[in-house]
Amino acid sequence: METMANTFTVEKAKTSKIHDVDFNNLSFGSTYTDHMLICDYVNGEWKAPKIIPYQPLSLDPSAKIFHYGQSIFEGMKAYKDENGQAWLFRPLENFKRLNKSAKRLAIPELPEAYFMEGLNTLLQLESDWIPQKPGSSLYIRPFILASGTGFHASPADEYKFIIACAPSGAYFSGKVKVLIEENYSRAANGGVGYAKAGGNYAGQFYPTQLAVDKGYQQVIWTDDNTHEYIEEAGAMNIFVRINDTLITGPTSDRILDGITRKSILDIAKDEGIATEVRKISVSEVVEAANNGTLKEMFGAGTAAVVSPIAGFGYKDKDYDLPELTNSYASKLKQRITDIQYNRAEDKFGWRFKVQ
Ligand SMILES: *Cc1c(COP(=O)(O)O)cnc(C)c1O
């Protein structure tokens, strides 16, 4: 890993906003910390990152981000343990995925040290902002946008890599009713579904709003070709439990390679739960709901960790899932969060100490 100890500059905020924040009533991702990391790509290279006071950006109206949506992001969290030590969860996976997204969007890849050391330095500075209350964490949003200018539809020649942080309470943890999508698609073969590209989410808002208008909270995306296979739950990976087997779809061009998804698969195997990674057809899920073998469905992602599904709608019919006392969802969420908050042994080597 290249090191950048000598090139790193930190400009501290004159005053802190931390005393204005009610840490007992945090929503998700809407209050920001005192500082941000910013790193410019100019003249064909990423310049050394700087940490500066959190502030608005100034961009030319012709910046390509506004016209061609050349932007990517990551979502991660910092957790504080009982002793006040801060931890990250598998941060190198986020770095690798950021560069995977970058490549697909014709954005220059970022050096590992800029991401890892930059993140570590920023988190040390913002340590007081990492909430300690159970379920709370510091949500971290690394992203890259095309700041280079021109109305010509081509990749920008300048970019900004930024890391912003938001102290956050536990993500919405109630059970959701979901609609299995029959018309719209989130992603297609050969497309950008596997990348965390901004436009992927813009494209989800309208179909999701239609589902919300019908009384559902979220859309279950199906494959774009046949709409016969379930692929993701909103912006989360999806798991289905039929009898006692936990099933999730294989990652592909269309299914994002979630860090929570692969961690859950490893933990489930460690728990002795039978797992299968294979295509899941809508007809199989409907049949399992009808004959009582569909025990659970849940979404998996960094923000909510595990988001249990109460029932689903498909072709104008609603199906309810049973209320389980010892669900896989709650057991797996407990195990993964115990590792994240340093409450349990980390046999997989996933924790990363902020220091
Ligand atoms: C971010 C994301 C996920 C979850 O990924 P994690 O690494 O677990 O946070 C799943 N699906 C989509 C579409 C996503 O954007």
Ligand as a Chemical Component Dictionary entry (heavy atoms), coordinates in Angstrom:
data_LIG
# 
_chem_comp.id                   LIG 
_chem_comp.type                 NON-POLYMER 
_chem_comp.pdbx_formal_charge   0 
_chem_comp.three_letter_code    LIG 
# 
loop_
_chem_comp_atom.comp_id 
_chem_comp_atom.atom_id 
_chem_comp_atom.alt_atom_id 
_chem_comp_atom.type_symbol 
_chem_comp_atom.charge 
_chem_comp_atom.model_Cartn_x 
_chem_comp_atom.model_Cartn_y 
_chem_comp_atom.model_Cartn_z 
_chem_comp_atom.pdbx_ordinal 
LIG C1 C1 C 0 -25.386 -1.214 -1.442 1  
LIG C2 C2 C 0 -26.356 -2.188 -2.015 2  
LIG C3 C3 C 0 -26.574 -3.459 -1.456 3  
LIG C4 C4 C 0 -25.977 -3.880 -0.152 4  
LIG O1 O1 O 0 -24.602 -3.881 -0.117 5  
LIG P1 P1 P 0 -23.819 -3.864 1.276  6  
LIG O2 O2 O 0 -22.412 -3.943 0.888  7  
LIG O3 O3 O 0 -24.276 -5.042 2.042  8  
LIG O4 O4 O 0 -24.199 -2.590 1.962  9  
LIG C5 C5 C 0 -27.415 -4.340 -2.121 10 
LIG N1 N1 N 0 -28.031 -3.998 -3.268 11 
LIG C6 C6 C 0 -27.867 -2.773 -3.823 12 
LIG C7 C7 C 0 -28.571 -2.454 -5.093 13 
LIG C8 C8 C 0 -27.036 -1.837 -3.212 14 
LIG O5 O5 O 0 -26.898 -0.625 -3.747 15 
# 
loop_
_chem_comp_bond.comp_id 
_chem_comp_bond.atom_id_1 
_chem_comp_bond.atom_id_2 
_chem_comp_bond.value_order 
_chem_comp_bond.pdbx_ordinal 
LIG C1 C2 SING 1  
LIG C2 C3 SING 2  
LIG C2 C8 DOUB 3  
LIG C3 C4 SING 4  
LIG C3 C5 DOUB 5  
LIG C4 O1 SING 6  
LIG O1 P1 SING 7  
LIG P1 O2 DOUB 8  
LIG P1 O3 SING 9  
LIG P1 O4 SING 10 
LIG C5 N1 SING 11 
LIG N1 C6 DOUB 12 
LIG C6 C7 SING 13 
LIG C6 C8 SING 14 
LIG C8 O5 SING 15 
# 
